Amino acid sequence: DLTVANTIAEQLGGYGPLRAMIGAKDFLGDATSISFRFGKGATNGANYVKITLVQNDTYTVRFAQIGRAPKFDVTERGTTSMIYADSLREHFERATGFYLSL
């Protein structure tokens, strides 16, 4: 069931704008989360995010930097909990320095 993943994507502006504004790709969703990679240049050094809906109806946002093949080293770039839906886009923009809308 991708209902939660699709809802999170819409709260960030939608799949199309995410692709166009930050080069989002490799979307992966499940019953409680969505994750995707995005272009380089984020102020926090991340190129990957996973956003998970938790039981208290808030989100946990985890940023990481994923290296190139063949190793695909993962470097944590920060995790924030207790993000409300109406603050999700603002949190992403503040953490990465990327704008999700014009």
N, CA, C and O atoms as CSV, one atom per row, in Angstrom:
chain,resi,resn,atom,element,x,y,z
A,1,ASP,N,N,0.843,-1.184,0.000
A,1,ASP,CA,C,0.000,0.000,0.000
A,1,ASP,C,C,0.892,1.253,0.000
A,1,ASP,O,O,1.657,1.477,0.938
A,2,LEU,N,N,0.789,2.037,-1.027
A,2,LEU,CA,C,1.624,3.231,-1.177
A,2,LEU,C,C,0.895,4.518,-0.814
A,2,LEU,O,O,1.346,5.603,-1.179
A,3,THR,N,N,-0.209,4.417,-0.110
A,3,THR,CA,C,-0.985,5.599,0.252
A,3,THR,C,C,-0.153,6.598,1.039
A,3,THR,O,O,-0.158,7.785,0.714
A,4,VAL,N,N,0.559,6.152,2.060
A,4,VAL,CA,C,1.374,7.050,2.884
A,4,VAL,C,C,2.510,7.642,2.048
A,4,VAL,O,O,2.768,8.843,2.120
A,5,ALA,N,N,3.188,6.815,1.261
A,5,ALA,CA,C,4.289,7.303,0.429
A,5,ALA,C,C,3.804,8.376,-0.540
A,5,ALA,O,O,4.461,9.403,-0.702
A,6,ASN,N,N,2.672,8.151,-1.179
A,6,ASN,CA,C,2.128,9.137,-2.110
A,6,ASN,C,C,1.696,10.409,-1.398
A,6,ASN,O,O,1.863,11.504,-1.937
A,7,THR,N,N,1.148,10.284,-0.204
A,7,THR,CA,C,0.749,11.457,0.581
A,7,THR,C,C,1.969,12.294,0.951
A,7,THR,O,O,1.928,13.520,0.854
A,8,ILE,N,N,3.048,11.650,1.372
A,8,ILE,CA,C,4.274,12.374,1.716
A,8,ILE,C,C,4.811,13.104,0.491
A,8,ILE,O,O,5.206,14.266,0.582
A,9,ALA,N,N,4.826,12.428,-0.647
A,9,ALA,CA,C,5.304,13.062,-1.881
A,9,ALA,C,C,4.461,14.291,-2.212
A,9,ALA,O,O,5.004,15.318,-2.619
A,10,GLU,N,N,3.159,14.199,-2.046
A,10,GLU,CA,C,2.281,15.342,-2.307
A,10,GLU,C,C,2.540,16.477,-1.319
A,10,GLU,O,O,2.475,17.647,-1.694
A,11,GLN,N,N,2.829,16.150,-0.083
A,11,GLN,CA,C,3.121,17.188,0.910
A,11,GLN,C,C,4.418,17.918,0.572
A,11,GLN,O,O,4.600,19.072,0.960
A,12,LEU,N,N,5.315,17.255,-0.143
A,12,LEU,CA,C,6.561,17.892,-0.584
A,12,LEU,C,C,6.398,18.624,-1.914
A,12,LEU,O,O,7.321,19.305,-2.360
A,13,GLY,N,N,5.239,18.491,-2.549
A,13,GLY,CA,C,4.983,19.187,-3.800
A,13,GLY,C,C,4.592,18.291,-4.949
A,13,GLY,O,O,4.127,18.786,-5.976
A,14,GLY,N,N,4.764,16.991,-4.816
A,14,GLY,CA,C,4.408,16.044,-5.864
A,14,GLY,C,C,5.644,15.476,-6.546
A,14,GLY,O,O,6.728,16.057,-6.485
A,15,TYR,N,N,5.466,14.337,-7.192
A,15,TYR,CA,C,6.586,13.656,-7.844
A,15,TYR,C,C,7.204,14.488,-8.964
A,15,TYR,O,O,8.427,14.587,-9.060
A,16,GLY,N,N,6.371,15.082,-9.804
A,16,GLY,CA,C,6.873,15.885,-10.920
A,16,GLY,C,C,7.736,17.057,-10.463
A,16,GLY,O,O,8.872,17.192,-10.918
A,17,PRO,N,N,7.225,17.904,-9.579
A,17,PRO,CA,C,8.041,19.010,-9.075
A,17,PRO,C,C,9.306,18.549,-8.345
A,17,PRO,O,O,10.340,19.211,-8.437
A,18,LEU,N,N,9.240,17.430,-7.625
A,18,LEU,CA,C,10.445,16.925,-6.957
A,18,LEU,C,C,11.509,16.558,-7.982
A,18,LEU,O,O,12.691,16.848,-7.791
A,19,ARG,N,N,11.085,15.918,-9.070
A,19,ARG,CA,C,12.033,15.572,-10.136
A,19,ARG,C,C,12.613,16.828,-10.773
A,19,ARG,O,O,13.819,16.914,-11.007
A,20,ALA,N,N,11.757,17.793,-11.050
A,20,ALA,CA,C,12.192,19.005,-11.753
A,20,ALA,C,C,13.027,19.935,-10.875
A,20,ALA,O,O,14.010,20.504,-11.347
A,21,MET,N,N,12.657,20.096,-9.625
A,21,MET,CA,C,13.313,21.081,-8.766
A,21,MET,C,C,14.614,20.578,-8.146
A,21,MET,O,O,15.562,21.350,-8.000
A,22,ILE,N,N,14.677,19.303,-7.781
A,22,ILE,CA,C,15.872,18.822,-7.083
A,22,ILE,C,C,16.474,17.571,-7.716
A,22,ILE,O,O,17.417,17.001,-7.166
A,23,GLY,N,N,15.956,17.137,-8.848
A,23,GLY,CA,C,16.492,15.953,-9.506
A,23,GLY,C,C,16.195,14.667,-8.761
A,23,GLY,O,O,16.994,13.731,-8.796
A,24,ALA,N,N,15.053,14.608,-8.086
A,24,ALA,CA,C,14.690,13.427,-7.309
A,24,ALA,C,C,14.525,12.217,-8.223
A,24,ALA,O,O,13.977,12.321,-9.320
A,25,LYS,N,N,15.010,11.061,-7.749
A,25,LYS,CA,C,14.912,9.817,-8.515
A,25,LYS,C,C,14.972,8.642,-7.561
A,25,LYS,O,O,15.170,8.812,-6.359
A,26,ASP,N,N,14.803,7.470,-8.097
A,26,ASP,CA,C,14.871,6.232,-7.314
A,26,ASP,C,C,13.899,6.254,-6.134
A,26,ASP,O,O,14.268,5.908,-5.011
A,27,PHE,N,N,12.657,6.665,-6.395
A,27,PHE,CA,C,11.637,6.696,-5.347
A,27,PHE,C,C,11.347,5.271,-4.872
A,27,PHE,O,O,11.227,4.346,-5.675
A,28,LEU,N,N,11.239,5.115,-3.566
A,28,LEU,CA,C,10.914,3.822,-2.976
A,28,LEU,C,C,9.937,4.074,-1.836
A,28,LEU,O,O,10.238,4.824,-0.907
A,29,GLY,N,N,8.778,3.453,-1.905
A,29,GLY,CA,C,7.770,3.672,-0.882
A,29,GLY,C,C,7.283,2.370,-0.282
A,29,GLY,O,O,7.394,1.306,-0.892
A,30,ASP,N,N,6.744,2.470,0.918
A,30,ASP,CA,C,6.098,1.327,1.559
A,30,ASP,C,C,4.913,1.838,2.372
A,30,ASP,O,O,4.472,2.972,2.180
A,31,ALA,N,N,4.405,1.027,3.261
A,31,ALA,CA,C,3.189,1.376,4.001
A,31,ALA,C,C,3.377,2.549,4.958
A,31,ALA,O,O,2.388,3.164,5.356
A,32,THR,N,N,4.620,2.886,5.346
A,32,THR,CA,C,4.826,3.965,6.315
A,32,THR,C,C,5.870,4.995,5.890
A,32,THR,O,O,6.133,5.929,6.647
A,33,SER,N,N,6.475,4.858,4.705
A,33,SER,CA,C,7.566,5.785,4.377
A,33,SER,C,C,7.767,5.942,2.877
A,33,SER,O,O,7.218,5.206,2.058
A,34,ILE,N,N,8.591,6.953,2.561
A,34,ILE,CA,C,9.068,7.150,1.199
A,34,ILE,C,C,10.546,7.526,1.301
A,34,ILE,O,O,10.965,8.193,2.248
A,35,SER,N,N,11.313,7.096,0.330
A,35,SER,CA,C,12.715,7.502,0.266
A,35,SER,C,C,13.052,7.783,-1.189
A,35,SER,O,O,12.437,7.230,-2.100
A,36,PHE,N,N,14.034,8.646,-1.393
A,36,PHE,CA,C,14.492,8.941,-2.737
A,36,PHE,C,C,15.850,9.598,-2.688
A,36,PHE,O,O,16.268,10.133,-1.661
A,37,ARG,N,N,16.535,9.548,-3.827
A,37,ARG,CA,C,17.813,10.236,-3.981
A,37,ARG,C,C,17.547,11.548,-4.696
A,37,ARG,O,O,16.544,11.690,-5.395
A,38,PHE,N,N,18.444,12.506,-4.521
A,38,PHE,CA,C,18.303,13.795,-5.195
A,38,PHE,C,C,19.680,14.328,-5.547
A,38,PHE,O,O,20.698,13.792,-5.107
A,39,GLY,N,N,19.702,15.384,-6.341
A,39,GLY,CA,C,20.947,15.934,-6.858
A,39,GLY,C,C,21.893,16.432,-5.785
A,39,GLY,O,O,21.499,16.699,-4.649
A,40,LYS,N,N,23.156,16.548,-6.177
A,40,LYS,CA,C,24.153,17.013,-5.214
A,40,LYS,C,C,24.076,18.530,-5.062
A,40,LYS,O,O,23.455,19.228,-5.864
A,41,GLY,N,N,24.724,19.010,-4.012
A,41,GLY,CA,C,24.739,20.440,-3.746
A,41,GLY,C,C,23.960,20.844,-2.512
A,41,GLY,O,O,23.853,22.032,-2.208
A,42,ALA,N,N,23.410,19.866,-1.791
A,42,ALA,CA,C,22.666,20.189,-0.563
A,42,ALA,C,C,23.616,20.748,0.480
A,42,ALA,O,O,24.753,20.290,0.597
A,43,THR,N,N,23.161,21.727,1.233
A,43,THR,CA,C,24.009,22.347,2.251
A,43,THR,C,C,24.407,21.374,3.354
A,43,THR,O,O,25.441,21.559,3.995
A,44,ASN,N,N,23.604,20.344,3.582
A,44,ASN,CA,C,23.952,19.353,4.605
A,44,ASN,C,C,24.745,18.181,4.024
A,44,ASN,O,O,25.069,17.241,4.751
A,45,GLY,N,N,25.061,18.222,2.731
A,45,GLY,CA,C,25.855,17.179,2.093
A,45,GLY,C,C,25.090,15.921,1.739
A,45,GLY,O,O,25.689,14.945,1.289
A,46,ALA,N,N,23.784,15.921,1.931
A,46,ALA,CA,C,22.980,14.726,1.667
A,46,ALA,C,C,22.635,14.616,0.181
A,46,ALA,O,O,22.618,15.609,-0.546
A,47,ASN,N,N,22.363,13.391,-0.245
A,47,ASN,CA,C,21.801,13.139,-1.566
A,47,ASN,C,C,20.704,12.073,-1.490
A,47,ASN,O,O,20.282,11.528,-2.511
A,48,TYR,N,N,20.250,11.785,-0.269
A,48,TYR,CA,C,19.229,10.774,-0.022
A,48,TYR,C,C,18.404,11.200,1.189
A,48,TYR,O,O,18.929,11.763,2.149
A,49,VAL,N,N,17.107,10.922,1.126
A,49,VAL,CA,C,16.242,11.192,2.271
A,49,VAL,C,C,15.250,10.043,2.425
A,49,VAL,O,O,14.775,9.474,1.442
A,50,LYS,N,N,14.951,9.718,3.678
A,50,LYS,CA,C,13.876,8.779,3.995
A,50,LYS,C,C,12.970,9.467,5.002
A,50,LYS,O,O,13.418,9.922,6.054
A,51,ILE,N,N,11.698,9.535,4.665
A,51,ILE,CA,C,10.703,10.182,5.514
A,51,ILE,C,C,9.721,9.111,5.963
A,51,ILE,O,O,9.088,8.447,5.142
A,52,THR,N,N,9.600,8.951,7.286
A,52,THR,CA,C,8.787,7.877,7.853
A,52,THR,C,C,7.692,8.454,8.735
A,52,THR,O,O,7.954,9.293,9.597
A,53,LEU,N,N,6.469,8.003,8.516
A,53,LEU,CA,C,5.339,8.364,9.377
A,53,LEU,C,C,5.392,7.484,10.618
A,53,LEU,O,O,5.455,6.259,10.514
A,54,VAL,N,N,5.366,8.113,11.798
A,54,VAL,CA,C,5.397,7.355,13.052
A,54,VAL,C,C,4.026,7.387,13.712
A,54,VAL,O,O,3.135,8.111,13.268
A,55,GLN,N,N,3.859,6.609,14.764
A,55,GLN,CA,C,2.543,6.392,15.369
A,55,GLN,C,C,1.860,7.645,15.884
A,55,GLN,O,O,0.631,7.697,15.915
A,56,ASN,N,N,2.621,8.665,16.291
A,56,ASN,CA,C,1.979,9.870,16.830
A,56,ASN,C,C,1.615,10.865,15.724
A,56,ASN,O,O,1.385,12.043,15.998
A,57,ASP,N,N,1.562,10.393,14.477
A,57,ASP,CA,C,1.149,11.193,13.323
A,57,ASP,C,C,2.129,12.322,12.995
A,57,ASP,O,O,1.728,13.363,12.476
A,58,THR,N,N,3.392,12.116,13.295
A,58,THR,CA,C,4.454,13.032,12.880
A,58,THR,C,C,5.431,12.242,12.014
A,58,THR,O,O,5.277,11.035,11.825
A,59,TYR,N,N,6.430,12.937,11.495
A,59,TYR,CA,C,7.393,12.299,10.611
A,59,TYR,C,C,8.794,12.315,11.213
A,59,TYR,O,O,9.158,13.229,11.953
A,60,THR,N,N,9.560,11.301,10.887
A,60,THR,CA,C,10.984,11.266,11.149
A,60,THR,C,C,11.670,11.386,9.801
A,60,THR,O,O,11.382,10.620,8.882
A,61,VAL,N,N,12.582,12.353,9.680
A,61,VAL,CA,C,13.264,12.623,8.417
A,61,VAL,C,C,14.743,12.298,8.606
A,61,VAL,O,O,15.404,12.859,9.480
A,62,ARG,N,N,15.248,11.397,7.790
A,62,ARG,CA,C,16.644,10.957,7.863
A,62,ARG,C,C,17.349,11.312,6.564
A,62,ARG,O,O,16.934,10.891,5.485
A,63,PHE,N,N,18.418,12.089,6.678
A,63,PHE,CA,C,19.232,12.453,5.524
A,63,PHE,C,C,20.526,11.656,5.543
A,63,PHE,O,O,21.084,11.387,6.607
A,64,ALA,N,N,21.000,11.280,4.361
A,64,ALA,CA,C,22.259,10.553,4.244
A,64,ALA,C,C,22.915,10.907,2.915
A,64,ALA,O,O,22.280,11.441,2.005
A,65,GLN,N,N,24.191,10.597,2.834
A,65,GLN,CA,C,24.918,10.717,1.574
A,65,GLN,C,C,25.289,9.303,1.160
A,65,GLN,O,O,25.945,8.578,1.909
A,66,ILE,N,N,24.867,8.918,-0.033
A,66,ILE,CA,C,25.167,7.595,-0.553
A,66,ILE,C,C,26.243,7.746,-1.613
A,66,ILE,O,O,26.088,8.511,-2.565
A,67,GLY,N,N,27.334,7.014,-1.444
A,67,GLY,CA,C,28.460,7.090,-2.360
A,67,GLY,C,C,28.209,6.358,-3.666
A,67,GLY,O,O,27.153,5.765,-3.883
A,68,ARG,N,N,29.196,6.419,-4.512
A,68,ARG,CA,C,29.111,5.799,-5.832
A,68,ARG,C,C,29.428,4.307,-5.776
A,68,ARG,O,O,29.971,3.797,-4.796
A,69,ALA,N,N,29.069,3.631,-6.863
A,69,ALA,CA,C,29.382,2.208,-7.007
A,69,ALA,C,C,30.887,2.044,-7.048
A,69,ALA,O,O,31.553,2.991,-7.467
A,70,PRO,N,N,31.457,0.982,-6.671
A,70,PRO,CA,C,30.794,-0.261,-6.251
A,70,PRO,C,C,30.510,-0.337,-4.762
A,70,PRO,O,O,29.818,-1.258,-4.327
A,71,LYS,N,N,31.016,0.592,-3.962
A,71,LYS,CA,C,30.861,0.471,-2.509
A,71,LYS,C,C,29.525,0.980,-1.988
A,71,LYS,O,O,28.951,0.376,-1.082
A,72,PHE,N,N,29.016,2.080,-2.541
A,72,PHE,CA,C,27.786,2.705,-2.056
A,72,PHE,C,C,27.865,3.010,-0.563
A,72,PHE,O,O,26.927,2.721,0.180
A,73,ASP,N,N,28.976,3.593,-0.121
A,73,ASP,CA,C,29.137,3.971,1.283
A,73,ASP,C,C,28.029,4.929,1.705
A,73,ASP,O,O,27.654,5.824,0.947
A,74,VAL,N,N,27.511,4.742,2.904
A,74,VAL,CA,C,26.446,5.593,3.435
A,74,VAL,C,C,26.997,6.406,4.607
A,74,VAL,O,O,27.536,5.855,5.567
A,75,THR,N,N,26.850,7.729,4.506
A,75,THR,CA,C,27.253,8.639,5.567
A,75,THR,C,C,26.018,9.363,6.071
A,75,THR,O,O,25.346,10.062,5.313
A,76,GLU,N,N,25.720,9.194,7.351
A,76,GLU,CA,C,24.555,9.864,7.935
A,76,GLU,C,C,24.767,11.375,7.910
A,76,GLU,O,O,25.857,11.855,8.218
A,77,ARG,N,N,23.729,12.125,7.544
A,77,ARG,CA,C,23.787,13.582,7.499
A,77,ARG,C,C,22.761,14.243,8.398
A,77,ARG,O,O,22.591,15.461,8.351
A,78,GLY,N,N,22.072,13.455,9.219
A,78,GLY,CA,C,21.144,14.034,10.185
A,78,GLY,C,C,19.787,13.374,10.190
A,78,GLY,O,O,19.271,12.969,9.149
A,79,THR,N,N,19.216,13.272,11.369
A,79,THR,CA,C,17.873,12.723,11.550
A,79,THR,C,C,17.111,13.656,12.474
A,79,THR,O,O,17.629,14.088,13.503
A,80,THR,N,N,15.873,13.962,12.097
A,80,THR,CA,C,15.020,14.815,12.913
A,80,THR,C,C,13.680,14.119,13.101
A,80,THR,O,O,13.106,13.589,12.150
A,81,SER,N,N,13.191,14.123,14.322
A,81,SER,CA,C,11.898,13.518,14.644
A,81,SER,C,C,10.887,14.603,14.980
A,81,SER,O,O,11.228,15.775,15.134
A,82,MET,N,N,9.653,14.186,15.087
A,82,MET,CA,C,8.547,15.069,15.486
A,82,MET,C,C,8.322,16.222,14.501
A,82,MET,O,O,8.095,17.360,14.912
A,83,ILE,N,N,8.384,15.923,13.209
A,83,ILE,CA,C,8.100,16.913,12.174
A,83,ILE,C,C,6.625,16.751,11.798
A,83,ILE,O,O,6.197,15.664,11.411
A,84,TYR,N,N,5.860,17.819,11.911
A,84,TYR,CA,C,4.451,17.775,11.548
A,84,TYR,C,C,4.293,17.953,10.042
A,84,TYR,O,O,5.153,18.534,9.380
A,85,ALA,N,N,3.188,17.448,9.514
A,85,ALA,CA,C,2.948,17.463,8.074
A,85,ALA,C,C,3.058,18.865,7.484
A,85,ALA,O,O,3.609,19.032,6.396
A,86,ASP,N,N,2.541,19.875,8.185
A,86,ASP,CA,C,2.574,21.230,7.640
A,86,ASP,C,C,3.970,21.848,7.676
A,86,ASP,O,O,4.175,22.919,7.106
A,87,SER,N,N,4.923,21.206,8.326
A,87,SER,CA,C,6.304,21.700,8.395
A,87,SER,C,C,7.275,20.858,7.570
A,87,SER,O,O,8.468,21.160,7.521
A,88,LEU,N,N,6.781,19.818,6.928
A,88,LEU,CA,C,7.654,18.874,6.240
A,88,LEU,C,C,8.442,19.524,5.105
A,88,LEU,O,O,9.657,19.347,5.015
A,89,ARG,N,N,7.767,20.267,4.246
A,89,ARG,CA,C,8.440,20.914,3.123
A,89,ARG,C,C,9.464,21.937,3.624
A,89,ARG,O,O,10.591,21.982,3.132
A,90,GLU,N,N,9.076,22.746,4.590
A,90,GLU,CA,C,9.981,23.751,5.149
A,90,GLU,C,C,11.219,23.099,5.774
A,90,GLU,O,O,12.334,23.598,5.621
A,91,HIS,N,N,11.016,21.992,6.470
A,91,HIS,CA,C,12.157,21.293,7.085
A,91,HIS,C,C,13.116,20.789,6.012
A,91,HIS,O,O,14.330,20.946,6.145
A,92,PHE,N,N,12.585,20.188,4.957
A,92,PHE,CA,C,13.439,19.693,3.872
A,92,PHE,C,C,14.226,20.839,3.253
A,92,PHE,O,O,15.433,20.719,3.041
A,93,GLU,N,N,13.559,21.942,2.964
A,93,GLU,CA,C,14.221,23.092,2.342
A,93,GLU,C,C,15.301,23.676,3.252
A,93,GLU,O,O,16.388,24.016,2.784
A,94,ARG,N,N,15.012,23.794,4.534
A,94,ARG,CA,C,15.975,24.344,5.473
A,94,ARG,C,C,17.195,23.426,5.614
A,94,ARG,O,O,18.327,23.905,5.681
A,95,ALA,N,N,16.968,22.133,5.659
A,95,ALA,CA,C,18.060,21.178,5.857
A,95,ALA,C,C,18.966,21.069,4.632
A,95,ALA,O,O,20.179,20.908,4.771
A,96,THR,N,N,18.386,21.156,3.436
A,96,THR,CA,C,19.173,20.932,2.213
A,96,THR,C,C,19.571,22.211,1.495
A,96,THR,O,O,20.545,22.224,0.744
A,97,GLY,N,N,18.829,23.281,1.717
A,97,GLY,CA,C,19.081,24.513,0.964
A,97,GLY,C,C,18.416,24.488,-0.409
A,97,GLY,O,O,18.560,25.441,-1.174
A,98,PHE,N,N,17.694,23.424,-0.734
A,98,PHE,CA,C,16.976,23.313,-2.003
A,98,PHE,C,C,15.540,23.794,-1.823
A,98,PHE,O,O,14.917,23.544,-0.791
A,99,TYR,N,N,15.028,24.478,-2.826
A,99,TYR,CA,C,13.619,24.886,-2.821
A,99,TYR,C,C,12.786,23.859,-3.570
A,99,TYR,O,O,13.201,23.355,-4.614
A,100,LEU,N,N,11.619,23.553,-3.038
A,100,LEU,CA,C,10.740,22.570,-3.655
A,100,LEU,C,C,9.646,23.199,-4.492
A,100,LEU,O,O,8.842,22.490,-5.098
A,101,SER,N,N,9.606,24.516,-4.534
A,101,SER,CA,C,8.651,25.220,-5.398
A,101,SER,C,C,9.260,26.579,-5.772
A,101,SER,O,O,10.184,27.069,-5.122
A,102,LEU,N,N,8.723,27.154,-6.816
A,102,LEU,CA,C,9.222,28.453,-7.267
A,102,LEU,C,C,8.686,29.578,-6.413
A,102,LEU,O,O,9.006,30.742,-6.653
